[in-house]
């Protein structure tokens, strides 16, 4: 009986984190969810009009789907995204968006630098 309990404990100890990791990865990589989350964040910070919201949401969905297909060319996709977004947003909104990008980049660097070197 103890052997069965030990085997079950080992099985659950190994499989649960793996399952959780796969579930988390799948959630993050769903283009619809990524586009929705990004659009909501932008709407809150940039005060998008209804028309801008629908256009930005469509652009975010297209970009998320492209990123999923072409992961290796993220820089080009980001440049193209910024170019298209500039056609939708006004000057003040675009400036605020650029500031948000810089803040996010800075936070990501801080978070990456605060990790122990063996986890990088």
Backbone as CSV, one residue per row, in Angstrom:
resi,resn,N_x,N_y,N_z,CA_x,CA_y,CA_z,C_x,C_y,C_z
1,UNK,0.811,-1.186,0.000,0.000,0.000,0.000,0.865,1.265,0.000
2,UNK,1.962,1.226,0.755,2.858,2.380,0.792,3.480,2.624,-0.574
3,UNK,3.793,1.532,-1.281,4.397,1.677,-2.606,3.438,2.400,-3.551
4,UNK,2.160,2.040,-3.473,1.163,2.672,-4.334,1.067,4.165,-4.006
5,UNK,1.067,4.494,-2.717,0.982,5.892,-2.305,2.211,6.663,-2.779
6,UNK,3.389,6.074,-2.677,4.619,6.733,-3.116,4.599,6.929,-4.630
7,UNK,4.176,5.922,-5.361,4.118,6.022,-6.820,3.126,7.106,-7.239
8,UNK,1.976,7.154,-6.584,0.982,8.174,-6.915,1.504,9.573,-6.588
9,UNK,2.172,9.707,-5.463,2.727,11.005,-5.073,3.768,11.469,-6.098
10,UNK,4.623,10.548,-6.538,5.620,10.890,-7.547,4.954,11.280,-8.865
11,UNK,3.954,10.513,-9.260,3.247,10.793,-10.511,2.626,12.186,-10.488
12,UNK,1.904,12.499,-9.414,1.259,13.804,-9.321,2.278,14.921,-9.144
13,UNK,3.343,14.652,-8.463,4.392,15.662,-8.278,5.067,16.035,-9.580
14,UNK,5.173,15.080,-10.482,5.818,15.320,-11.772,4.824,15.853,-12.797
15,UNK,3.627,15.300,-12.838,2.687,15.639,-13.901,1.956,16.957,-13.679
16,UNK,1.644,17.316,-12.459,0.866,18.541,-12.220,1.575,19.806,-12.687
17,UNK,2.837,20.012,-12.335,3.496,21.221,-12.854,3.594,21.236,-14.375
18,UNK,3.786,20.083,-14.972,3.880,19.997,-16.421,2.545,20.360,-17.055
19,UNK,1.456,19.850,-16.514,0.137,20.167,-17.037,-0.175,21.646,-16.864
20,UNK,0.174,22.198,-15.731,-0.074,23.609,-15.480,0.719,24.482,-16.452
21,UNK,1.953,24.084,-16.726,2.783,24.845,-17.651,2.180,24.822,-19.052
22,UNK,1.722,23.655,-19.509,1.123,23.558,-20.832,-0.160,24.369,-20.908
23,UNK,-0.963,24.334,-19.863,-2.197,25.111,-19.852,-1.880,26.598,-19.915
24,UNK,-0.863,27.034,-19.203,-0.479,28.440,-19.192,0.044,28.858,-20.558
25,UNK,0.855,28.025,-21.180,1.391,28.352,-22.494,0.279,28.472,-23.523
26,UNK,-0.671,27.552,-23.483,-1.773,27.587,-24.430,-2.613,28.838,-24.270
27,UNK,-2.822,29.255,-23.052,-3.635,30.431,-22.780,-2.933,31.679,-23.316
28,UNK,-1.644,31.780,-23.139,-0.899,32.955,-23.568,-0.785,33.041,-25.089
29,UNK,-0.848,31.936,-25.747,-0.591,31.924,-27.184,-1.852,31.937,-28.032
30,UNK,-3.018,32.001,-27.417,-4.262,32.071,-28.173,-4.377,33.480,-28.758
31,UNK,-4.368,33.614,-30.077,-4.387,34.942,-30.690,-5.597,35.784,-30.280
32,UNK,-6.767,35.150,-30.153,-7.960,35.904,-29.766,-7.820,36.498,-28.373
33,UNK,-7.314,35.704,-27.442,-7.155,36.191,-26.075,-6.072,37.271,-26.004
34,UNK,-4.987,37.055,-26.736,-3.913,38.043,-26.748,-4.415,39.379,-27.312
35,UNK,-5.174,39.311,-28.415,-5.699,40.524,-29.046,-6.693,41.229,-28.123
36,UNK,-7.557,40.461,-27.490,-8.547,41.038,-26.571,-7.863,41.729,-25.400
37,UNK,-6.897,41.055,-24.800,-6.188,41.607,-23.643,-5.448,42.888,-24.022
38,UNK,-4.760,42.861,-25.135,-3.992,44.029,-25.568,-4.922,45.195,-25.908
39,UNK,-6.038,44.902,-26.575,-6.981,45.950,-26.950,-7.596,46.596,-25.713
40,UNK,-7.953,45.796,-24.733,-8.523,46.331,-23.492,-7.515,47.244,-22.782
41,UNK,-6.271,46.793,-22.710,-5.236,47.595,-22.067,-5.064,48.918,-22.806
42,UNK,-5.025,48.869,-24.110,-4.853,50.082,-24.901,-6.052,51.008,-24.747
43,UNK,-7.233,50.437,-24.702,-8.441,51.238,-24.541,-8.428,51.992,-23.219
44,UNK,-8.000,51.334,-22.168,-7.931,51.962,-20.853,-6.909,53.095,-20.823
45,UNK,-5.762,52.874,-21.407,-4.683,53.850,-21.328,-4.763,54.961,-22.378
46,UNK,-5.375,54.665,-23.513,-5.370,55.613,-24.620,-6.725,56.256,-24.877
47,UNK,-7.748,55.874,-24.133,-9.108,56.425,-24.311,-9.558,56.326,-25.768
48,UNK,-9.563,55.117,-26.291,-9.940,54.890,-27.680,-11.427,55.169,-27.899
49,UNK,-11.752,55.704,-29.073,-13.154,55.837,-29.454,-13.669,54.446,-29.835
50,UNK,-14.973,54.311,-30.023,-15.525,53.008,-30.415,-14.956,52.558,-31.756
51,UNK,-14.853,53.499,-32.685,-14.308,53.182,-34.003,-12.846,52.748,-33.895
52,UNK,-12.063,53.498,-33.125,-10.656,53.138,-32.921,-10.551,51.774,-32.243
53,UNK,-11.418,51.523,-31.261,-11.387,50.260,-30.538,-11.560,49.091,-31.507
54,UNK,-12.555,49.171,-32.382,-12.784,48.051,-33.305,-11.631,47.895,-34.291
55,UNK,-11.069,49.013,-34.758,-9.944,48.932,-35.685,-8.691,48.379,-35.000
56,UNK,-8.430,48.846,-33.784,-7.256,48.370,-33.040,-7.421,46.894,-32.697
57,UNK,-8.635,46.497,-32.321,-8.869,45.087,-31.995,-8.601,44.205,-33.217
58,UNK,-9.074,44.628,-34.378,-8.834,43.857,-35.601,-7.338,43.802,-35.917
59,UNK,-6.645,44.924,-35.777,-5.201,44.969,-36.014,-4.469,44.071,-35.014
60,UNK,-4.872,44.110,-33.754,-4.250,43.259,-32.741,-4.468,41.779,-33.038
61,UNK,-5.652,41.431,-33.500,-5.925,40.030,-33.831,-5.079,39.583,-35.023
62,UNK,-5.026,40.410,-36.061,-4.210,40.071,-37.233,-2.736,39.912,-36.842
63,UNK,-2.260,40.829,-36.028,-0.855,40.788,-35.609,-0.569,39.577,-34.738
64,UNK,-1.481,39.263,-33.831,-1.289,38.094,-32.962,-1.254,36.809,-33.783
65,UNK,-2.098,36.738,-34.792,-2.104,35.540,-35.649,-0.815,35.456,-36.456
66,UNK,-0.319,36.589,-36.948,0.942,36.609,-37.687,2.115,36.231,-36.788
67,UNK,2.108,36.755,-35.558,3.183,36.418,-34.617,3.209,34.933,-34.332
68,UNK,2.032,34.344,-34.238,1.958,32.913,-33.971,2.537,32.122,-35.149
69,UNK,2.275,32.584,-36.354,2.780,31.897,-37.549,4.270,32.135,-37.773
70,UNK,4.713,33.366,-37.542,6.074,33.767,-37.903,6.843,34.263,-36.693
71,UNK,7.027,33.441,-35.723,7.689,33.843,-34.486,9.073,34.409,-34.672
72,UNK,9.769,34.027,-35.737,11.146,34.463,-35.906,11.265,35.898,-36.409
73,UNK,10.219,36.489,-36.929,10.323,37.838,-37.487,9.510,38.852,-36.665
74,UNK,9.605,38.758,-35.362,8.836,39.611,-34.459,9.164,41.090,-34.673
75,UNK,10.419,41.442,-34.858,10.807,42.845,-35.028,10.102,43.456,-36.234
76,UNK,10.078,42.751,-37.342,9.399,43.263,-38.535,7.905,43.408,-38.300
77,UNK,7.312,42.435,-37.620,5.884,42.502,-37.322,5.575,43.681,-36.398
78,UNK,6.433,43.916,-35.419,6.224,45.039,-34.505,6.312,46.375,-35.249
79,UNK,7.261,46.502,-36.149,7.394,47.731,-36.930,6.161,47.959,-37.804
80,UNK,5.691,46.904,-38.433,4.499,46.988,-39.274,3.272,47.330,-38.426
81,UNK,3.184,46.730,-37.252,2.076,47.008,-36.330,2.069,48.485,-35.945
82,UNK,3.216,49.014,-35.587,3.314,50.425,-35.198,2.914,51.347,-36.351
83,UNK,3.327,50.998,-37.539,2.979,51.805,-38.717,1.463,51.829,-38.930
84,UNK,0.825,50.669,-38.852,-0.626,50.588,-39.030,-1.369,51.269,-37.884
85,UNK,-0.863,51.116,-36.682,-1.498,51.720,-35.516,-1.461,53.246,-35.615
86,UNK,-0.392,53.795,-36.154,-0.271,55.243,-36.312,-1.350,55.803,-37.242
87,UNK,-1.873,54.959,-38.113,-2.952,55.392,-39.007,-4.302,55.434,-38.287
88,UNK,-4.413,54.725,-37.169,-5.674,54.642,-36.422,-5.718,55.658,-35.288
89,UNK,-4.615,55.793,-34.558,-4.574,56.656,-33.379,-4.256,58.100,-33.757
90,UNK,-4.669,59.021,-32.877,-4.259,60.406,-33.094,-2.858,60.597,-32.514
91,UNK,-2.285,61.803,-32.676,-0.896,62.042,-32.241,-0.696,61.825,-30.750
92,UNK,-1.621,62.357,-29.947,-1.496,62.213,-28.498,-1.568,60.746,-28.075
93,UNK,-2.485,60.007,-28.678,-2.621,58.588,-28.344,-1.375,57.815,-28.751
94,UNK,-0.827,58.138,-29.901,0.370,57.437,-30.368,1.554,57.740,-29.462
95,UNK,1.658,58.992,-29.024,2.743,59.365,-28.112,2.591,58.611,-26.793
96,UNK,1.375,58.529,-26.282,1.115,57.807,-25.042,1.434,56.315,-25.230
97,UNK,1.084,55.769,-26.392,1.378,54.364,-26.689,2.883,54.118,-26.675
98,UNK,3.640,55.014,-27.263,5.105,54.883,-27.265,5.658,54.928,-25.839
99,UNK,5.100,55.790,-25.000,5.520,55.862,-23.599,5.211,54.552,-22.875
100,UNK,4.032,53.987,-23.145,3.665,52.706,-22.530,4.612,51.593,-22.967
101,UNK,5.006,51.604,-24.235,5.957,50.594,-24.723,7.287,50.706,-23.993
102,UNK,7.756,51.946,-23.802,9.022,52.148,-23.103,8.929,51.674,-21.664
103,UNK,7.819,51.983,-21.001,7.629,51.537,-19.618,7.618,50.014,-19.533
104,UNK,6.902,49.373,-20.457,6.825,47.916,-20.466,8.195,47.297,-20.713
105,UNK,8.950,47.890,-21.627,10.292,47.397,-21.926,11.191,47.527,-20.699
106,UNK,11.090,48.663,-20.021,11.884,48.899,-18.807,11.512,47.894,-17.715
107,UNK,10.222,47.652,-17.517,9.771,46.686,-16.505,10.260,45.281,-16.833
108,UNK,10.207,44.923,-18.119,10.685,43.600,-18.526,12.177,43.453,-18.253
109,UNK,12.945,44.507,-18.527,14.382,44.450,-18.254,14.652,44.315,-16.767
110,UNK,13.922,45.086,-15.962,14.089,44.995,-14.511,13.757,43.594,-14.013
111,UNK,12.663,43.045,-14.516,12.246,41.707,-14.096,13.281,40.677,-14.513
112,UNK,13.807,40.800,-15.718,14.819,39.853,-16.193,16.129,39.994,-15.433
113,UNK,16.492,41.221,-15.081,17.731,41.451,-14.336,17.619,41.011,-12.885
114,UNK,16.422,40.954,-12.345,16.249,40.565,-10.939,16.203,39.048,-10.752
115,UNK,16.116,38.300,-11.849,16.120,36.842,-11.761,17.532,36.351,-11.457
116,UNK,17.650,35.274,-10.700,18.979,34.676,-10.520,19.535,34.233,-11.859
117,UNK,20.849,34.273,-12.002,21.475,33.998,-13.301,21.200,32.600,-13.823
118,UNK,20.916,31.639,-12.958,20.648,30.279,-13.442,19.252,30.145,-14.026
119,UNK,18.372,31.133,-13.869,17.028,31.057,-14.398,16.872,31.842,-15.680
120,UNK,17.843,32.582,-16.110,17.728,33.407,-17.302,17.695,32.579,-18.553
